Each structure stands twice: as C-alpha cells, then as structure tokens.
Amino acid sequence: MQQDIHSLILSTIQEAYPDISKHLILLIWSRAFGMAQANSDIDVMILVDEANYALYKNISVQKWFREASEDPWLEVYITHNGLKLLLEVKFITVVHCSNLVDYHAYMTALPLADHAEYKNFKKDLKARYDSHYEKFLMKAYVGFFQHFKDMKGITEKEDSDMMRKALFIKKWAVLEDFLRLLYVIQKQGYPTAKWLLPLLQTTAVWPRADTIVSRIIDMKTYDELLEIEKDIKSVINNEYMPERPYVNARWKFLKEFKLNHQKN
C-alpha cells in the first residue's frame, strides 16, 4: 500500500519535471514518519543545485505551476484509493535546520527513489545536530523548568477565577516543553505540537510520560505540583542527565553558557 502511493507520487513529479529522478526526492512530515491520516496532504522536498533550481523554476512558470516571481513549486491533486490528496512539492538548494522541528522533519524524511546521497544527507544533518547538542539540551532543560517554576508561582497565589485561567494556559506551555525535553534527551529533534505525544508513545524513552502528562492536565493545587516536580526530577535528573553540570544548578549554568556564547 505504502509503496503503491510512493510510486504514484514519484510518477506524478516525473511527469511534471523531466529528469527529476537524478535528484534526492524526499517525502517529509506526517507521511514520512507514519502519523498521516488517509486524507492527509503529501509533502515532498527535492534537493537540487543552483543551476537545476533555475531550470525547475522556469519549468514551473512555463507549465503555469507558479508565477515568474515565485520559487519552483508543484501543487497538484492526485487520486489514491478513491481519495483526492493534495501533493505539494518544493525545491531547495541548501538544507537549513534553524530549529529542531525542521531537524525532525528532515531526519525522518524518506527517499521516494534510491539515491546515493541519502545516507550522506542524514549523516550531515546528524553531525550538525551533534555539534550543537549541549546547547539544545541546555535550552530544553532550562526552558522546561522555567515554565514549571512559573506554574508554581501561579498555584501559590490565592485561589481565584483568574488564577485558574492563568494556570490552564500555562499548563500547555509546560506540557510542550516537557515533551520536547524528552525528545532532546534522546538526541532527536521533535515534531510539531500535535505529534509530540503520539510519536513519543511509539518510543520507550519514558513509559511514565503519559502519566505525567495526565497529572499535569488534572493538577489544581500547589501540593500536587510539588509531587509532580519531584517525580519528574527523580527521572530527568537522576536517570537521564546524571552528569550534566546544569542539573540542579541550572541558573548558574545558564549564566555561564550566556557568557561563553557571547564570547563566541
């Protein structure tokens, strides 16, 4: 079934752009990491050099896919198993990983045809990620516990309708940061918010993560929050990050990190 739709996608692109198979053609986003619905859009990225980028831009204009001022892009509907699916194809010359959502998308990308550069593509991405890993981990760790500290401040206030509303809002920032931290601990990027928990459930990083999420959602009092914090720290600090210099001393580390970062 999956190979069938991959062949349909590839043949559609090849019909639009001649000699396209010589390039690295990647299926990205939900269709690539296996969380797509039957009617989900199909996102494809094609890595080309500058000369071919100009060539495919001209073809896109000539075939009325794009305006002359726009980048090369194919947007067309294909039919598969009776469903009308939107196929979006974009061309890039350089892979920019400006954030960990992009990194996750590219690392989970699937080639639609065999290509010698696929392994090098992923190897290069991982090397760039690894070179900045300490920064990513520090940011995720400190960010999560800062939001958690803010939530503690809310629950310490006098019980009121305004406090409950503020707590409701803050919980979602805390939950996102908690799940993102778990991805970074695994040396991964992370998906967009809607896929954070569903994809995490497919790994064994922390079987109790689901329980923590439910407890944060249901949490109403300061005492409940302290118990959740204790349970989180017992795992994050003691099991996953036992030798990190900023565990239990995150603000000192953050200050040192900022000073070193500014020097560089």
RALINLIN-V819371 format. One record per residue. N is the residue number from 1. OMEGA is omega in whole degrees, -180 to 180 (* if undefined). Layout:
# RALINLIN-V819371
N_OMEGA ; N_OMEGA
This chain:
# RALINLIN-V819371
1_-179 ; 2_179 ; 3_179 ; 4_-179 ; 5_176 ; 6_178 ; 7_179 ; 8_179 ; 9_-177 ; 10_-180 ; 11_178 ; 12_179 ; 13_-180 ; 14_177 ; 15_-179 ; 16_-175 ; 17_-179 ; 18_175 ; 19_-176 ; 20_-174 ; 21_178 ; 22_-178 ; 23_177 ; 24_-177 ; 25_-172 ; 26_170 ; 27_-176 ; 28_179 ; 29_-166 ; 30_179 ; 31_-179 ; 32_-177 ; 33_166 ; 34_-180 ; 35_-177 ; 36_170 ; 37_-177 ; 38_-177 ; 39_-179 ; 40_174 ; 41_179 ; 42_-178 ; 43_-179 ; 44_177 ; 45_179 ; 46_-178 ; 47_-177 ; 48_174 ; 49_-174 ; 50_-178 ; 51_-180 ; 52_175 ; 53_178 ; 54_179 ; 55_-177 ; 56_174 ; 57_178 ; 58_179 ; 59_180 ; 60_179 ; 61_-179 ; 62_-179 ; 63_176 ; 64_174 ; 65_-176 ; 66_172 ; 67_-176 ; 68_-178 ; 69_-174 ; 70_177 ; 71_177 ; 72_-175 ; 73_174 ; 74_178 ; 75_-173 ; 76_177 ; 77_174 ; 78_-180 ; 79_-180 ; 80_-178 ; 81_178 ; 82_-179 ; 83_176 ; 84_-173 ; 85_178 ; 86_176 ; 87_178 ; 88_-177 ; 89_177 ; 90_180 ; 91_175 ; 92_177 ; 93_-179 ; 94_178 ; 95_177 ; 96_175 ; 97_-177 ; 98_180 ; 99_-175 ; 100_172 ; 101_176 ; 102_-179 ; 103_179 ; 104_-179 ; 105_-177 ; 106_-180 ; 107_178 ; 108_-179 ; 109_-179 ; 110_177 ; 111_179 ; 112_175 ; 113_179 ; 114_179 ; 115_-176 ; 116_-175 ; 117_-175 ; 118_-179 ; 119_179 ; 120_178 ; 121_-180 ; 122_179 ; 123_179 ; 124_178 ; 125_-178 ; 126_180 ; 127_179 ; 128_179 ; 129_-178 ; 130_-178 ; 131_180 ; 132_-171 ; 133_-179 ; 134_178 ; 135_179 ; 136_-178 ; 137_179 ; 138_-178 ; 139_-180 ; 140_-178 ; 141_-178 ; 142_-180 ; 143_-180 ; 144_-176 ; 145_173 ; 146_176 ; 147_179 ; 148_177 ; 149_177 ; 150_180 ; 151_176 ; 152_179 ; 153_179 ; 154_-177 ; 155_178 ; 156_-178 ; 157_179 ; 158_-179 ; 159_-180 ; 160_179 ; 161_179 ; 162_179 ; 163_-179 ; 164_178 ; 165_179 ; 166_179 ; 167_179 ; 168_-180 ; 169_-176 ; 170_-178 ; 171_-174 ; 172_174 ; 173_179 ; 174_-179 ; 175_178 ; 176_-179 ; 177_178 ; 178_-179 ; 179_178 ; 180_178 ; 181_180 ; 182_176 ; 183_-178 ; 184_177 ; 185_178 ; 186_-176 ; 187_177 ; 188_163 ; 189_179 ; 190_-179 ; 191_174 ; 192_-168 ; 193_-174 ; 194_-179 ; 195_-175 ; 196_-178 ; 197_-180 ; 198_179 ; 199_178 ; 200_-180 ; 201_180 ; 202_178 ; 203_-180 ; 204_-174 ; 205_180 ; 206_-177 ; 207_-178 ; 208_-178 ; 209_178 ; 210_-179 ; 211_179 ; 212_178 ; 213_180 ; 214_-180 ; 215_178 ; 216_179 ; 217_-176 ; 218_-174 ; 219_-178 ; 220_-173 ; 221_179 ; 222_180 ; 223_177 ; 224_-179 ; 225_179 ; 226_179 ; 227_178 ; 228_180 ; 229_179 ; 230_-178 ; 231_179 ; 232_-178 ; 233_-179 ; 234_179 ; 235_-177 ; 236_-176 ; 237_-171 ; 238_-176 ; 239_-173 ; 240_-175 ; 241_-173 ; 242_-175 ; 243_180 ; 244_-177 ; 245_-176 ; 246_175 ; 247_-177 ; 248_176 ; 249_-169 ; 250_-176 ; 251_175 ; 252_-180 ; 253_-180 ; 254_179 ; 255_180 ; 256_-180 ; 257_180 ; 258_180 ; 259_179 ; 260_-180 ; 261_180 ; 262_179 ; 263_-178 ; 264_*
